């Protein structure tokens, strides 16, 4: 909100260079917020995909959570007015790769009642297959 007030003041005072700088900062803040939201849903999606792979089973809750997370990623990532996406395939892949260790740590605490370490669990699953499945689910592949 503070940025909007600064922007208004800059425009009213005809400080257009300052106004353009503020607009650039606001655009970057908006983009970072989108990336953060996408990453949050990627982690949720990864958690359930990793659990499915490791435990070789699924639950209705996992299926609902997977569907919801995939839909939210698609929705958040889409640019409505200008068209296109905030994150392209390469950037999505990067977000997924960065989020994977966090999801794996969380699954290690939950799956099999926490009897496997993160490293042991990682050996039981195919990270590439899980990441590819996630990309397919969100329509990025």
JOQUIHU-V412360 format. One record per residue. N is the residue number from 1. RES is the residue in one letter. PHI is phi in radians with two decimals (* if undefined). OMEGA is omega in radians with two decimals (999 if undefined). BURIAL is b if it has 24 or more other C-alpha atoms within 12 Angstrom, else e. Layout:
n=N res=RES phi=PHI omega=OMEGA burial=BURIAL
n=N res=RES phi=PHI omega=OMEGA burial=BURIAL
This chain:
n=1 res=X phi=* omega=3.13 burial=e
n=2 res=X phi=-1.02 omega=-3.13 burial=e
n=3 res=X phi=-1.12 omega=3.11 burial=e
n=4 res=X phi=-1.12 omega=3.11 burial=e
n=5 res=X phi=-1.16 omega=3.08 burial=e
n=6 res=X phi=-1.11 omega=3.13 burial=e
n=7 res=X phi=-1.11 omega=3.11 burial=b
n=8 res=X phi=-1.02 omega=-3.13 burial=e
n=9 res=X phi=-1.09 omega=-3.14 burial=e
n=10 res=X phi=-1.09 omega=3.12 burial=e
n=11 res=X phi=-1.20 omega=3.14 burial=e
n=12 res=X phi=-1.06 omega=3.14 burial=e
n=13 res=X phi=-1.60 omega=3.12 burial=e
n=14 res=X phi=1.01 omega=3.03 burial=e
n=15 res=X phi=-1.67 omega=-2.99 burial=e
n=16 res=X phi=-1.20 omega=3.09 burial=e
n=17 res=X phi=-1.12 omega=3.08 burial=e
n=18 res=X phi=-1.11 omega=-3.14 burial=e
n=19 res=X phi=-1.10 omega=3.13 burial=e
n=20 res=X phi=-1.15 omega=3.08 burial=e
n=21 res=X phi=-1.10 omega=3.11 burial=e
n=22 res=X phi=-1.10 omega=3.09 burial=b
n=23 res=X phi=-1.06 omega=3.10 burial=e
n=24 res=X phi=-1.07 omega=3.11 burial=e
n=25 res=X phi=-1.11 omega=-3.13 burial=e
n=26 res=X phi=-1.18 omega=3.08 burial=e
n=27 res=X phi=-1.08 omega=3.14 burial=e
n=28 res=X phi=-1.15 omega=3.10 burial=e
n=29 res=X phi=-1.09 omega=3.13 burial=e
n=30 res=X phi=-1.12 omega=-3.14 burial=e
n=31 res=X phi=-1.11 omega=3.12 burial=e
n=32 res=X phi=-1.08 omega=3.10 burial=e
n=33 res=X phi=-1.12 omega=3.10 burial=e
n=34 res=X phi=-1.07 omega=-3.13 burial=b
n=35 res=X phi=-1.08 omega=3.14 burial=b
n=36 res=X phi=-1.07 omega=3.14 burial=b
n=37 res=X phi=-1.14 omega=3.11 burial=b
n=38 res=X phi=-1.04 omega=-3.13 burial=b
n=39 res=X phi=-1.04 omega=3.13 burial=b
n=40 res=X phi=-1.05 omega=3.12 burial=b
n=41 res=X phi=-1.25 omega=3.07 burial=b
n=42 res=X phi=-1.08 omega=3.13 burial=b
n=43 res=X phi=-1.07 omega=3.13 burial=b
n=44 res=X phi=-1.06 omega=-3.14 burial=b
n=45 res=X phi=-1.10 omega=3.12 burial=b
n=46 res=X phi=-1.08 omega=-3.14 burial=b
n=47 res=X phi=-0.95 omega=-3.08 burial=b
n=48 res=X phi=-1.28 omega=3.08 burial=b
n=49 res=X phi=-1.18 omega=3.10 burial=b
n=50 res=X phi=-1.15 omega=3.11 burial=b
n=51 res=X phi=-1.04 omega=3.13 burial=b
n=52 res=X phi=-1.02 omega=-3.11 burial=b
n=53 res=X phi=-1.18 omega=-3.08 burial=b
n=54 res=X phi=-1.21 omega=-3.06 burial=b
n=55 res=X phi=-1.56 omega=3.14 burial=e
n=56 res=X phi=0.90 omega=3.08 burial=e
n=57 res=X phi=-2.78 omega=3.07 burial=e
n=58 res=X phi=-2.53 omega=3.05 burial=e
n=59 res=X phi=-2.32 omega=3.08 burial=e
n=60 res=X phi=-1.07 omega=3.12 burial=e
n=61 res=X phi=-1.06 omega=3.12 burial=e
n=62 res=X phi=-1.05 omega=-3.13 burial=e
n=63 res=X phi=-1.06 omega=3.11 burial=e
n=64 res=X phi=-1.12 omega=-3.14 burial=e
n=65 res=X phi=-1.13 omega=3.12 burial=e
n=66 res=X phi=-1.10 omega=-3.13 burial=b
n=67 res=X phi=-1.08 omega=-3.14 burial=b
n=68 res=X phi=-1.11 omega=-3.13 burial=e
n=69 res=X phi=-1.10 omega=3.13 burial=b
n=70 res=X phi=-1.09 omega=3.12 burial=b
n=71 res=X phi=-1.11 omega=-3.13 burial=e
n=72 res=X phi=-1.14 omega=3.10 burial=b
n=73 res=X phi=-1.06 omega=3.13 burial=b
n=74 res=X phi=-1.06 omega=-3.11 burial=b
n=75 res=X phi=-1.15 omega=-3.09 burial=e
n=76 res=X phi=-1.14 omega=-3.05 burial=b
n=77 res=X phi=-1.33 omega=-3.07 burial=b
n=78 res=X phi=-1.46 omega=3.02 burial=b
n=79 res=X phi=-1.47 omega=-3.06 burial=e
n=80 res=X phi=-1.37 omega=-3.06 burial=e
n=81 res=X phi=-1.35 omega=-3.05 burial=e
n=82 res=X phi=-1.57 omega=-3.10 burial=e
n=83 res=X phi=1.40 omega=-3.14 burial=e
n=84 res=X phi=1.46 omega=-3.04 burial=e
n=85 res=X phi=-2.36 omega=3.05 burial=b
n=86 res=X phi=-1.24 omega=-3.12 burial=b
n=87 res=X phi=-2.05 omega=3.07 burial=b
n=88 res=X phi=-1.43 omega=-3.07 burial=e
n=89 res=X phi=-0.98 omega=-3.11 burial=e
n=90 res=X phi=-1.12 omega=3.13 burial=e
n=91 res=X phi=-1.18 omega=3.07 burial=e
n=92 res=X phi=-1.08 omega=3.11 burial=b
n=93 res=X phi=-1.03 omega=3.12 burial=b
n=94 res=X phi=-1.14 omega=3.12 burial=e
n=95 res=X phi=-1.06 omega=3.14 burial=b
n=96 res=X phi=-1.10 omega=-3.14 burial=b
n=97 res=X phi=-1.10 omega=3.14 burial=b
n=98 res=X phi=-1.25 omega=-3.10 burial=e
n=99 res=X phi=-1.43 omega=-3.04 burial=b
n=100 res=X phi=-0.97 omega=-3.14 burial=b
n=101 res=X phi=-1.03 omega=3.12 burial=b
n=102 res=X phi=-1.13 omega=3.11 burial=b
n=103 res=X phi=-1.11 omega=-3.13 burial=b
n=104 res=X phi=-1.08 omega=3.10 burial=b
n=105 res=X phi=-1.06 omega=-3.13 burial=b
n=106 res=X phi=-1.17 omega=3.12 burial=b
n=107 res=X phi=-1.14 omega=3.13 burial=b
n=108 res=X phi=-1.03 omega=3.11 burial=b
n=109 res=X phi=-1.33 omega=-3.05 burial=e
n=110 res=X phi=-1.73 omega=-3.01 burial=e
n=111 res=X phi=-1.15 omega=3.12 burial=b
n=112 res=X phi=0.90 omega=-3.14 burial=e
n=113 res=X phi=0.97 omega=3.06 burial=e
n=114 res=X phi=1.29 omega=-3.07 burial=e
n=115 res=X phi=-1.39 omega=3.13 burial=e
n=116 res=X phi=-1.94 omega=3.06 burial=e
n=117 res=X phi=-1.30 omega=3.10 burial=e
n=118 res=X phi=-1.01 omega=-3.12 burial=b
n=119 res=X phi=-1.15 omega=3.13 burial=e
n=120 res=X phi=-1.13 omega=3.13 burial=e
n=121 res=X phi=-1.14 omega=-3.14 burial=b
n=122 res=X phi=-1.04 omega=3.14 burial=b
n=123 res=X phi=-1.28 omega=-3.09 burial=e
n=124 res=X phi=-1.51 omega=-3.03 burial=e
n=125 res=X phi=-2.21 omega=3.14 burial=b
n=126 res=X phi=-1.83 omega=-3.08 burial=e
n=127 res=X phi=-1.02 omega=-3.11 burial=b
n=128 res=X phi=-1.08 omega=3.13 burial=e
n=129 res=X phi=-1.09 omega=3.14 burial=e
n=130 res=X phi=-1.16 omega=3.13 burial=b
n=131 res=X phi=-1.11 omega=3.11 burial=b
n=132 res=X phi=-1.13 omega=3.11 burial=e
n=133 res=X phi=-1.10 omega=3.11 burial=b
n=134 res=X phi=-1.07 omega=3.13 burial=b
n=135 res=X phi=-1.06 omega=3.10 burial=b
n=136 res=X phi=-1.13 omega=-3.10 burial=e
n=137 res=X phi=-1.12 omega=-3.12 burial=b
n=138 res=X phi=-1.68 omega=3.06 burial=b
n=139 res=X phi=1.27 omega=-3.10 burial=e
n=140 res=X phi=-1.76 omega=-3.10 burial=b
n=141 res=X phi=-2.36 omega=999 burial=e
